[in-house]
Amino acid sequence: MPQPKLKLVSFSLCPYVQRARITLLENNLEHEVEFIDLDMPPDWFFDVSPLEKVPVLLVDEEAVFESMVICDYIDEISPSSLYPDDPLLKAQHRAWIALGDSVLSMVYELMFATEQSRFKQAKGTIIDRLDVLEEELKADPFYAGQQFAMVDVAYAPLFRYLIGISSAYEVDFFADSPKVLAWAKACLDYPAVKKSVIDNYQTEFLAYLDRPDTVLATLKK
Ligand SMILES: N[C@@H](CCC(=O)N[C@@H](CS)C(=O)NCC(=O)O)C(=O)O
């Protein structure tokens, strides 16, 4: 079957978009990327994105939304899978991906919190969940060992956010989770992960974070 025409509707800093891009790149699937302005999306965006969020994958004329649904679709049309074959292991990978989603939501809380209590709560939850992951990790360099898997795809953009924040602000997420930090670094070093963002990503990310009224702003290095 010929490969369908794939277009990923994106926002340059979106970690969820990165998941889809990494999966496309890892599988060498030809695709186009269209960046939109989330503050002023084009009219057609509302027709393809019922939740009004990116990523959306346009497959020929059809639309698929939600990052992990998109990743799973890409996985299914690719010759090899980024999931383990065993159904229980596969379910467990997906379960840990769900934990990663919960951390990502907390990172948004932390980045834009304007009250100390909210900031502290978000930071505490992120660190607690990284501690849980520290206990869970049994392999290296990636979650399941040598093989880069969908669970690594799903966590890599989260790790990019956490490490990006720590590089510019006095916030250390990984003090008690050295194995997770090593996993994070291995993911960020992986070719498809490196290629999944724009060239000036870090500069744009730091500009995006730079909001004077946030708690984070008071922690600038
Ligand atoms: N659960 C969604 C989350 C996607 C998401 O939150 N995307 C953000 C950009 S990073 C977005 O489009 N926000 C626009 C809005 O909320 O108005 C997924 O996994 O795809």
The ligand as an ORCA input file, in Angstrom:
! r2SCAN-3c Opt
* xyz 0 1
  N      -3.806     15.961     24.903
  C      -3.338     16.708     23.769
  C      -2.668     17.981     24.261
  C      -2.244     18.884     23.115
  C      -1.996     20.312     23.575
  O      -2.256     20.686     24.732
  N      -1.522     21.152     22.655
  C      -1.361     22.566     22.962
  C      -0.049     23.102     22.404
  S       1.338     22.379     23.178
  C      -2.450     23.349     22.255
  O      -2.755     23.099     21.112
  N      -3.034     24.329     22.929
  C      -3.993     25.207     22.334
  C      -5.095     25.543     23.258
  O      -5.205     24.887     24.306
  O      -5.830     26.449     22.925
  C      -2.396     15.836     22.943
  O      -1.787     14.916     23.527
  O      -2.289     16.038     21.719
*
